[in-house]
Amino acid sequence: MNAKVLLAIVLVLTLTASIGHSQSNGFARLGSSAQGFKIPERGRSLSFPSDHGAHPDYRIEWWYVTANLEGEDGARYGAQWTLFRSALAPGVASGFADPQIWIGHAAVTTKSRQYIAERLSRGGVGQANVATNPFEAWIDDWTMKSFARAGADELDELLLRANGRDFRYSLTLRSKGPLVLQGDRGYSLKSASGQASYYYSQPFYQASGVIKVEGVEVVVSGQAWLDREWSSQPLASNQTGWDWFSLHFDNGEKLMLFRLRDNKDGFISANWIADDGKTTLISQNDIHLEPVRQAAVAGRTLPVAWRIQIPAYSLDITTRPLFDQAWMATKTPYWEGPIGFSGTATGVGYLEMTGY
Protein backbone atom coordinates (compact mmCIF):
# COMPACT_ATOMS: atom_id res chain seq x y z
CA MET A 1 0.00 0.00 0.00
CA ASN A 2 1.62 3.29 -1.06
CA ALA A 3 1.66 6.44 1.05
CA LYS A 4 -1.04 8.23 -0.97
CA VAL A 5 -3.48 5.32 -0.62
CA LEU A 6 -2.77 5.12 3.13
CA LEU A 7 -3.30 8.88 3.48
CA ALA A 8 -6.62 8.66 1.64
CA ILE A 9 -7.84 5.87 3.95
CA VAL A 10 -6.76 7.80 7.07
CA LEU A 11 -8.52 10.92 5.85
CA VAL A 12 -11.78 9.15 5.05
CA LEU A 13 -11.81 7.43 8.44
CA THR A 14 -11.03 10.60 10.40
CA LEU A 15 -13.44 12.68 8.35
CA THR A 16 -16.18 10.14 9.00
CA ALA A 17 -15.41 10.21 12.72
CA SER A 18 -15.37 14.00 12.92
CA ILE A 19 -18.35 15.15 10.90
CA GLY A 20 -20.09 11.93 9.89
CA HIS A 21 -20.26 10.13 6.54
CA SER A 22 -23.96 9.68 5.87
CA GLN A 23 -26.43 12.41 5.13
CA SER A 24 -28.51 11.25 8.10
CA ASN A 25 -25.91 12.16 10.73
CA GLY A 26 -23.28 14.23 8.95
CA PHE A 27 -24.88 17.53 9.91
CA ALA A 28 -26.78 16.45 13.02
CA ARG A 29 -23.40 15.67 14.62
CA LEU A 30 -22.70 19.40 14.55
CA GLY A 31 -25.20 19.61 17.40
CA SER A 32 -23.19 17.29 19.65
CA SER A 33 -21.24 18.43 22.70
CA ALA A 34 -18.58 21.11 22.22
CA GLN A 35 -16.63 19.93 25.27
CA GLY A 36 -12.95 20.85 25.03
CA PHE A 37 -13.46 23.41 22.26
CA LYS A 38 -13.97 27.15 22.53
CA ILE A 39 -17.49 28.41 21.94
CA PRO A 40 -18.55 31.77 20.48
CA GLU A 41 -19.33 34.52 22.96
CA ARG A 42 -21.64 37.46 22.35
CA GLY A 43 -19.81 40.79 22.41
CA ARG A 44 -16.45 39.59 21.10
CA SER A 45 -15.28 42.02 18.43
CA LEU A 46 -14.04 40.45 15.20
CA SER A 47 -10.58 41.61 14.20
CA PHE A 48 -9.14 41.72 10.70
CA PRO A 49 -7.01 40.47 9.10
CA SER A 50 -6.43 37.93 11.91
CA ASP A 51 -10.03 36.59 11.80
CA HIS A 52 -9.65 35.90 8.09
CA GLY A 53 -7.34 33.09 9.22
CA ALA A 54 -8.00 29.77 10.94
CA HIS A 55 -9.34 29.30 14.48
CA PRO A 56 -8.06 25.83 15.43
CA ASP A 57 -9.52 25.90 18.96
CA TYR A 58 -13.03 25.81 17.43
CA ARG A 59 -14.38 22.58 15.97
CA ILE A 60 -15.72 23.63 12.55
CA GLU A 61 -14.91 26.48 10.17
CA TRP A 62 -15.26 27.41 6.51
CA TRP A 63 -14.18 29.81 3.77
CA TYR A 64 -17.04 29.66 1.27
CA VAL A 65 -17.48 31.42 -2.08
CA THR A 66 -20.47 31.14 -4.41
CA ALA A 67 -20.69 32.98 -7.73
CA ASN A 68 -23.60 33.67 -10.08
CA LEU A 69 -22.05 34.04 -13.52
CA GLU A 70 -23.07 34.69 -17.11
CA GLY A 71 -20.93 33.61 -20.03
CA GLU A 72 -20.18 35.44 -23.23
CA ASP A 73 -22.20 32.64 -24.80
CA GLY A 74 -25.27 33.96 -22.93
CA ALA A 75 -25.51 30.90 -20.67
CA ARG A 76 -25.74 31.10 -16.89
CA TYR A 77 -23.32 29.31 -14.59
CA GLY A 78 -22.73 28.83 -10.90
CA ALA A 79 -19.34 28.33 -9.27
CA GLN A 80 -18.55 27.19 -5.73
CA TRP A 81 -15.21 27.14 -3.87
CA THR A 82 -15.13 25.94 -0.26
CA LEU A 83 -12.46 25.06 2.25
CA PHE A 84 -13.68 23.40 5.45
CA ARG A 85 -11.65 22.88 8.60
CA SER A 86 -12.91 20.22 11.02
CA ALA A 87 -11.01 19.53 14.25
CA LEU A 88 -10.72 16.19 16.01
CA ALA A 89 -9.36 18.13 19.01
CA PRO A 90 -8.45 21.76 19.67
CA GLY A 91 -5.09 23.17 18.63
CA VAL A 92 -2.41 22.35 16.09
CA ALA A 93 0.65 20.11 15.95
CA SER A 94 3.26 19.11 13.41
CA GLY A 95 2.86 16.28 10.94
CA PHE A 96 0.14 13.68 11.42
CA ALA A 97 -0.18 14.56 15.10
CA ASP A 98 -2.12 17.64 13.94
CA PRO A 99 -5.83 17.20 14.82
CA GLN A 100 -7.12 19.39 11.99
CA ILE A 101 -8.89 17.90 8.97
CA TRP A 102 -9.20 20.00 5.79
CA ILE A 103 -11.85 19.36 3.14
CA GLY A 104 -12.18 21.20 -0.16
CA HIS A 105 -15.31 21.31 -2.31
CA ALA A 106 -15.54 22.86 -5.76
CA ALA A 107 -18.37 22.89 -8.27
CA VAL A 108 -19.59 24.37 -11.52
CA THR A 109 -23.30 24.30 -12.23
CA THR A 110 -24.93 24.66 -15.66
CA LYS A 111 -28.58 24.38 -16.63
CA SER A 112 -28.09 20.67 -17.32
CA ARG A 113 -25.24 19.41 -15.12
CA GLN A 114 -23.45 19.72 -11.78
CA TYR A 115 -19.67 19.24 -11.95
CA ILE A 116 -18.12 18.58 -8.53
CA ALA A 117 -14.80 17.72 -6.93
CA GLU A 118 -13.65 17.04 -3.38
CA ARG A 119 -10.20 17.17 -1.77
CA LEU A 120 -9.17 15.84 1.65
CA SER A 121 -6.08 16.65 3.72
CA ARG A 122 -4.77 16.13 7.22
CA GLY A 123 -3.35 19.28 8.81
CA GLY A 124 0.29 19.69 9.75
CA VAL A 125 1.77 18.56 6.42
CA GLY A 126 1.33 21.76 4.37
CA GLN A 127 -1.14 20.28 1.89
CA ALA A 128 -3.92 22.61 3.08
CA ASN A 129 -4.06 25.65 5.32
CA VAL A 130 -5.01 29.32 5.61
CA ALA A 131 -2.49 32.12 6.02
CA THR A 132 -2.82 35.87 6.51
CA ASN A 133 -0.49 38.79 5.72
CA PRO A 134 -1.04 38.12 2.84
CA PHE A 135 -4.21 36.03 2.86
CA GLU A 136 -4.25 32.67 1.12
CA ALA A 137 -6.44 29.60 1.62
CA TRP A 138 -5.49 26.44 -0.23
CA ILE A 139 -5.82 22.70 -0.54
CA ASP A 140 -3.51 21.10 -3.08
CA ASP A 141 -3.57 23.36 -6.17
CA TRP A 142 -6.92 24.94 -5.34
CA THR A 143 -6.38 28.43 -4.04
CA MET A 144 -8.14 31.54 -2.79
CA LYS A 145 -5.42 34.17 -2.79
CA SER A 146 -5.44 37.88 -2.02
CA PHE A 147 -3.98 40.46 -4.36
CA ALA A 148 -5.49 43.43 -2.50
CA ARG A 149 -3.57 46.70 -2.55
CA ALA A 150 -1.58 47.77 0.50
CA GLY A 151 -3.78 49.12 3.28
CA ALA A 152 -6.97 47.50 1.96
CA ASP A 153 -8.75 44.56 3.55
CA GLU A 154 -7.08 41.32 2.46
CA LEU A 155 -10.39 39.96 1.11
CA ASP A 156 -11.06 43.02 -1.07
CA GLU A 157 -9.50 41.36 -4.13
CA LEU A 158 -9.10 37.62 -4.56
CA LEU A 159 -7.95 35.13 -7.15
CA LEU A 160 -9.98 31.92 -7.02
CA ARG A 161 -8.92 28.70 -8.73
CA ALA A 162 -10.14 25.10 -8.66
CA ASN A 163 -10.49 22.12 -10.95
CA GLY A 164 -12.01 18.68 -11.17
CA ARG A 165 -12.97 16.08 -13.69
CA ASP A 166 -14.32 17.86 -16.79
CA PHE A 167 -14.18 21.36 -15.25
CA ARG A 168 -11.90 24.11 -14.02
CA TYR A 169 -12.20 27.81 -13.33
CA SER A 170 -10.08 30.86 -12.61
CA LEU A 171 -11.98 33.86 -11.25
CA THR A 172 -11.00 37.32 -10.10
CA LEU A 173 -13.16 38.80 -7.32
CA ARG A 174 -13.17 42.54 -6.58
CA SER A 175 -15.32 43.87 -3.75
CA LYS A 176 -17.53 46.90 -4.31
CA GLY A 177 -18.64 47.24 -0.69
CA PRO A 178 -17.58 46.54 2.90
CA LEU A 179 -17.40 43.34 4.92
CA VAL A 180 -20.75 42.52 6.54
CA LEU A 181 -21.00 41.23 10.12
CA GLN A 182 -23.91 38.81 10.31
CA GLY A 183 -26.18 38.51 13.34
CA ASP A 184 -25.27 40.70 16.30
CA ARG A 185 -21.97 42.26 15.15
CA GLY A 186 -20.70 38.90 13.93
CA TYR A 187 -22.32 36.74 16.62
CA SER A 188 -24.90 34.64 14.76
CA LEU A 189 -27.50 32.88 16.89
CA LYS A 190 -28.54 29.48 15.54
CA SER A 191 -31.16 28.25 18.01
CA ALA A 192 -33.47 29.38 20.78
CA SER A 193 -31.29 27.45 23.24
CA GLY A 194 -28.21 29.54 22.44
CA GLN A 195 -26.09 27.71 19.86
CA ALA A 196 -24.17 30.27 17.82
CA SER A 197 -21.29 30.95 15.46
CA TYR A 198 -19.05 33.81 14.48
CA TYR A 199 -20.17 34.79 10.99
CA TYR A 200 -19.29 37.50 8.51
CA SER A 201 -19.57 37.89 4.75
CA GLN A 202 -18.24 39.77 1.77
CA PRO A 203 -21.35 39.86 -0.47
CA PHE A 204 -20.26 42.67 -2.81
CA TYR A 205 -17.87 40.93 -5.19
CA GLN A 206 -17.86 41.55 -8.91
CA ALA A 207 -16.48 38.41 -10.51
CA SER A 208 -14.79 37.84 -13.86
CA GLY A 209 -12.71 35.10 -15.37
CA VAL A 210 -12.86 31.84 -17.27
CA ILE A 211 -14.75 28.59 -16.72
CA LYS A 212 -13.83 25.47 -18.67
CA VAL A 213 -16.34 22.62 -18.90
CA GLU A 214 -16.07 19.55 -21.13
CA GLY A 215 -13.01 21.09 -22.77
CA VAL A 216 -14.76 24.34 -23.72
CA GLU A 217 -13.59 27.64 -22.22
CA VAL A 218 -16.11 30.40 -21.55
CA VAL A 219 -15.36 33.94 -20.41
CA VAL A 220 -17.74 34.77 -17.55
CA SER A 221 -18.69 37.67 -15.29
CA GLY A 222 -21.19 38.23 -12.50
CA GLN A 223 -21.54 38.51 -8.74
CA ALA A 224 -19.99 36.51 -5.93
CA TRP A 225 -20.46 36.13 -2.18
CA LEU A 226 -17.97 34.94 0.43
CA ASP A 227 -19.08 33.55 3.81
CA ARG A 228 -16.77 33.06 6.78
CA GLU A 229 -18.05 31.14 9.77
CA TRP A 230 -16.62 29.22 12.72
CA SER A 231 -18.11 27.52 15.75
CA SER A 232 -17.91 24.42 17.90
CA GLN A 233 -21.62 23.64 18.17
CA PRO A 234 -23.46 25.43 15.35
CA LEU A 235 -26.60 23.27 15.73
CA ALA A 236 -28.79 22.36 18.68
CA SER A 237 -29.10 18.66 19.45
CA ASN A 238 -32.56 18.46 17.82
CA GLN A 239 -31.56 20.27 14.60
CA THR A 240 -30.79 18.15 11.56
CA GLY A 241 -29.70 20.62 8.89
CA TRP A 242 -30.34 23.97 7.30
CA ASP A 243 -31.71 25.83 4.27
CA TRP A 244 -29.52 28.86 3.50
CA PHE A 245 -30.03 31.62 0.94
CA SER A 246 -27.73 34.39 -0.29
CA LEU A 247 -29.58 36.80 -2.58
CA HIS A 248 -28.31 39.59 -4.85
CA PHE A 249 -31.14 41.98 -5.72
CA ASP A 250 -30.98 43.78 -9.05
CA ASN A 251 -31.12 47.13 -7.18
CA GLY A 252 -27.84 46.36 -5.36
CA GLU A 253 -29.28 45.23 -2.02
CA LYS A 254 -28.55 41.78 -0.55
CA LEU A 255 -30.27 39.30 1.75
CA MET A 256 -28.83 36.47 3.83
CA LEU A 257 -31.48 34.12 5.20
CA PHE A 258 -31.30 30.72 6.86
CA ARG A 259 -33.63 28.21 8.46
CA LEU A 260 -32.30 25.56 10.83
CA ARG A 261 -34.67 22.62 10.83
CA ASP A 262 -35.86 20.78 13.93
CA ASN A 263 -38.90 18.73 14.91
CA LYS A 264 -41.02 21.87 15.39
CA ASP A 265 -41.02 25.14 13.45
CA GLY A 266 -37.27 25.52 13.08
CA PHE A 267 -35.15 28.60 13.72
CA ILE A 268 -35.15 31.32 11.06
CA SER A 269 -33.00 34.44 10.82
CA ALA A 270 -32.16 36.94 8.10
CA ASN A 271 -30.01 40.00 7.52
CA TRP A 272 -31.05 42.72 5.06
CA ILE A 273 -27.99 44.36 3.53
CA ALA A 274 -28.34 47.79 1.91
CA ASP A 275 -26.23 48.66 -1.11
CA ASP A 276 -23.89 50.66 1.15
CA GLY A 277 -23.37 47.68 3.49
CA LYS A 278 -25.65 48.81 6.31
CA THR A 279 -27.44 45.81 7.82
CA THR A 280 -30.75 45.17 9.54
CA LEU A 281 -31.29 41.92 11.43
CA ILE A 282 -34.74 40.42 10.79
CA SER A 283 -36.35 38.10 13.34
CA GLN A 284 -38.13 34.90 12.43
CA ASN A 285 -41.50 36.36 13.37
CA ASP A 286 -41.14 38.74 10.41
CA ILE A 287 -40.20 36.07 7.84
CA HIS A 288 -42.39 33.61 5.99
CA LEU A 289 -40.50 30.83 4.20
CA GLU A 290 -42.12 27.90 2.47
CA PRO A 291 -41.19 25.41 -0.25
CA VAL A 292 -43.34 25.60 -3.38
CA ARG A 293 -41.88 22.82 -5.53
CA GLN A 294 -40.26 19.50 -4.73
CA ALA A 295 -37.93 17.45 -6.92
CA ALA A 296 -36.51 13.95 -6.76
CA VAL A 297 -32.77 14.36 -6.22
CA ALA A 298 -30.24 11.61 -5.45
CA GLY A 299 -32.87 9.23 -4.12
CA ARG A 300 -34.67 11.74 -1.90
CA THR A 301 -37.24 14.50 -2.24
CA LEU A 302 -35.95 18.06 -1.86
CA PRO A 303 -37.64 21.48 -1.90
CA VAL A 304 -35.88 23.14 -4.83
CA ALA A 305 -38.11 26.22 -5.20
CA TRP A 306 -39.17 28.51 -2.35
CA ARG A 307 -41.42 31.44 -1.56
CA ILE A 308 -39.87 34.10 0.69
CA GLN A 309 -41.99 36.85 2.24
CA ILE A 310 -40.75 39.70 4.44
CA PRO A 311 -43.66 42.17 4.77
CA ALA A 312 -41.56 44.90 6.38
CA TYR A 313 -39.62 45.16 3.11
CA SER A 314 -42.64 44.48 0.86
CA LEU A 315 -40.79 41.39 -0.28
CA ASP A 316 -42.67 38.48 -1.84
CA ILE A 317 -40.48 36.43 -4.16
CA THR A 318 -40.27 32.90 -5.49
CA THR A 319 -36.90 31.29 -6.14
CA ARG A 320 -36.10 28.88 -8.95
CA PRO A 321 -32.96 26.73 -9.35
CA LEU A 322 -30.75 26.88 -12.41
CA PHE A 323 -30.56 23.07 -12.19
CA ASP A 324 -32.77 20.89 -9.99
CA GLN A 325 -30.08 18.23 -9.60
CA ALA A 326 -27.40 20.49 -8.08
CA TRP A 327 -26.35 17.75 -5.68
CA MET A 328 -22.94 17.70 -4.02
CA ALA A 329 -22.24 13.96 -3.83
CA THR A 330 -19.38 14.43 -1.39
CA LYS A 331 -18.47 12.54 1.81
CA THR A 332 -21.20 14.49 3.58
CA PRO A 333 -23.65 15.23 0.73
CA TYR A 334 -25.87 18.27 0.32
CA TRP A 335 -27.67 20.38 -2.29
CA GLU A 336 -25.92 23.56 -3.43
CA GLY A 337 -26.67 25.57 -6.53
CA PRO A 338 -27.41 28.92 -8.17
CA ILE A 339 -30.94 30.29 -8.17
CA GLY A 340 -32.88 33.15 -9.67
CA PHE A 341 -35.95 34.81 -8.19
CA SER A 342 -38.85 37.00 -9.20
CA GLY A 343 -41.91 38.65 -7.69
CA THR A 344 -41.77 42.01 -5.97
CA ALA A 345 -38.01 41.94 -6.63
CA THR A 346 -35.70 40.18 -9.06
CA GLY A 347 -32.16 38.92 -8.91
CA VAL A 348 -29.92 35.89 -8.48
CA GLY A 349 -28.38 34.03 -5.60
CA TYR A 350 -27.45 30.68 -4.11
CA LEU A 351 -29.30 28.06 -2.10
CA GLU A 352 -27.73 25.45 0.15
CA MET A 353 -29.74 22.64 1.75
CA THR A 354 -28.14 20.17 4.16
CA GLY A 355 -29.23 17.19 6.22
CA TYR A 356 -31.92 15.85 3.88
N, C-alpha and C positions, 0 to 999 in steps of 0.2 A: 504494500500500500504506500503510494508516494505521499509526500508532505502536503500537497494541495488537496488530495482526496481526504486525508486525515483532518485537515483544517476545515473542510466543508462539513464533515460529519460532526466535528466538535461544535461548529457554529449552529448547525441545525438543532442539535440537542440542547445547547444552551439557550438559543432563541426560543425553542419550545418551552423550556422551563421558565423563562423570564416573562414572556408575554402570551404564551399559549399558542398552539398550532391550529386548532380548529376554530371555525367562525363562531361556534357556540360558546367558547370560553376565552377566546383571544382578547376580547375587549372587556368582558366582565371581570377578568383578573385585575384590570386597572382599578377596580373598586376594593381590592384586598388590602390588608393592613400595610401601613407605611412605616412600620416599626424599623428603626435604625436609620431611616432617611430623613432629611430635612423636609419640612412642609411649608408651603407658602403662608406668609403672614400679611394680613391687611396693614397698610400703612408703610410698607417697605418701598422706598423710592427706587425705581429702575435707573441704572447708570450705564451710560454708553461711552465708549464702545465695549466695555467689559461684559455687559449682559448680551452682546451679540455672540459671545463665546459660549463654551459648554459649562454646565453646572453639574459636575459629577457626583455631588452629594444628594441630588434629587434622582428619583428612579427613572423618569421618562422625560424625553425632550425631543423637539423637532424643529427643523429649518425647512419650510414648506412653501414652494412657489407653484402657483397655477397661473396659466396664461391663456387668454382668449384671443385667438389670432385669425387673421384673414390673409390668404395668399394672393399673390399677383394673378393667380388663376381664378380668383373669385370664390374659391372654396374656403370654408371655415374649418379651423383646427383648434384643438386644445393641446396644451403641453403641461406636464407635471414634472417637478423635480423635488424630491424629498430626501432628507437625511434624518434618520431616527437614531437616537441614543437611548439604549435601555440598559439599566444597571442591575447586575446580580447582587451587588453590595455597594455601599457608598465609597467614593474615593477612586484614586487611580494608582497604578503600579506599573512596573516595567514588564515587557514581554507578556507571556500568557498568564501571568499572575494578575493582570489588569482585569477588573470586574466589569468593564464596559463593553457592551455589544453595540455595533453600528450596523444599521440596515439602510440601504439605499433603494428607493423606488423611483422609476422614471416611466413616463408614458407619453404617447402621442395619440390623440383621438381624432378620427375623421367621422364623416357621416355614416360610414359603413364598417369601421373597424377600430378596435382598441389595440394598440401596440404597447406592450409592457416589458419591463425588465426589472430584475431585483439583484442587489448585491449584498453580501454579508461579510462582516469583518469583526474580528476580536480586537479590542483596544490594545494599546501598548506596543504595537508592532509597526505603526506608521502608515498602515494601509488606509486608514480613515481617521479623520479628526476635524476639529474646528480651531482655527487660530484667529487672533485679532492683531491689529497693528502691523501689517494690514490684514483685513478680514479675508479668510478663505475657509470654505467648508468643502471636504472632498471625501470620496470613497473610490479607490482605484483611480481611473482616469475621468470620472465624473467630477465636475468642479463647479462651485459657486464662488466666484472670486471678485473682490472689489477692485475697481480702478477709479474710485472717487478722488477728486482733487484734494489737495492738502487743506485741512481745516473743515472739510465737509464730513457729514456722517458717513461711516464706512459702507453703509448699505445704500447710499444715494445712487451709486452706479455699479452695476454688477455684470459680469460675464457668466453665462450659464451654459454648461455643456453636459450632454449625456448621450448614451447610445445603447442600442439593444439589437436584437435580431430584427432585421428589416426596417430599422429606423435609427435616426440620429438627429440631433439639433444643436445649434449654436445660436444663442440669443443674447442680445445686449439689452439691459434694463436700466432705464434712467428715470429717477423719481421726479415727479412734478408737484409734490406736496410733502408734508412732514410725516414722521413716524406717528402712529396712532396707538395710544395706550387703551387697551380694551378693558371693559369692566370698570372697576373703581381705581383709576390711575394705574392700571396694569394688573390689578388683583381681580381675577375673573372667577366669580362664584359659579359652581357647577351643580349644586344641590341645595335643598332646603336645610339639610343637616350639616352643611358647612364645607364640603369638599370644594377645593379651589385650585387654580393654577395661576402662574404669572403668564401674561399673554399680551403681546403687542404685535402690530402689523405695519407693513408698508404697502398700502393699497393703491398708491398713485403712480405705479410704474407705467411708462410707455415702453413697449417692447418692439424690437426689430431683429431680424436675423434670417436664418435659413433652417428649414426642416427638410429632411430627406426621408422619404418613405418608399419602400419597394424600388429603390434605386433612382428615384426621381427627386431632384432638388426643387424646392419651392421657396421663393423669397416671401417672408411673412412680416406682418406688423400687427400691433394691437395693444391690449392692456394686460397687465400682470399684477399679481397680489402676492405678497410674502407674509406668512404667519410664523411667529416665533412663540413657542409655548413650552413651559416646563413645570413639572409637578411630581409628586410622589404618590398621590391618590386622587387622580382627576375624576373618578367616578365614585358614587356611593355604592354600597354593597348590593343594592337592589336595581342598579342601573345596568343595562346590557349593551348600550351603544348610543350613537348619536346621529342626527341629521344636521348637517352644517352647510350654510349658504354664504357665499361671498358674492355680492352683487355690485356691478358697475352701472349706474344709471346714465343714460345718454346726456343728462344735464350736468354731469360731473360729480354728483353726489354718490355715496357708497352706502352699503348696508352689510353688516355682519350679523348673522342670526344663527342660533343653534337651538336644537331641542335634544335633551338627554332623556332617553326613554327608560321608563320603569313600569311597574305593574299598575300604576294609576294614571295620572294625567301627564307625567313627565315634567321636566324642568326646562323652561324656555327663557332665553334672554337674547337681546339684540342691541346693537349699537348703530345709531344713525350718524353718518360721517358727512359733514358738509364739504363743499368743494375746496374750502380753505383748511380743512383738517379738524375743525371744531367738532366735538362729539357730544351726543346725547344718549345716555343709557335708557333703554326702553324695557319696562318690566313685562313679565309674562301676562299680566292681566290686560295689557294693552295690545297683545299680539294674538291673531288668529291664524293658525297654521294647519292645513289639512291636505292630505294627498287626494288627487283627483283622477289619477290614472295609474294602474298597476301594470307591470310587465313581468313575464317569466324570464329570469336571468340566472344562469348558472345553477339551475335546479331548485330555485326558490322564487317566491313572488316578492317584488320590490316596488315601492311607490316612486315612479320615475318622474311624475309631474305633480306639481304642488300649487295650491292657492295660498298666497300670503296676504293678509290684511292687517294694516296698522292704521286705524281710523284717525289718530292724531296727526298723521301725515297724509291723510286722504289717499292712502296706498291700498290698492286692490289689484294684485297682479297674479298671473298664472305662469309658472315656469314650464319649459319644455326642454328635454335633453337633445343635444346634437345627435347622440347615439344611445339608444336604450341599453345596449349591451356593454356599457362602459365599466366592465368588471375588472378589478385588479386581482388576478388569480395568484396572489403572493402567499407567503407562509401564513400570514393572517389576512384573509381576503376581505375585500370591501368594494363598494361601488364608488367611483370617482370620475366625474366627467364634466365637460362644459355644458352650460345651459344658456338659453335665451329666455326672455320674459316679455310679456305685453299686458296691457290693461290700462290702468291710470298712469303708468309709466312704462318705458321700454328700456332695454339694455341687455347686457350679457353678464355671465358670472360662472360660478362653479358650484357644484353640489357634491358633498361627500356623505355617504351613508355607511355606517359600520354596525357590526353585531347582528346582522340579519342571517 
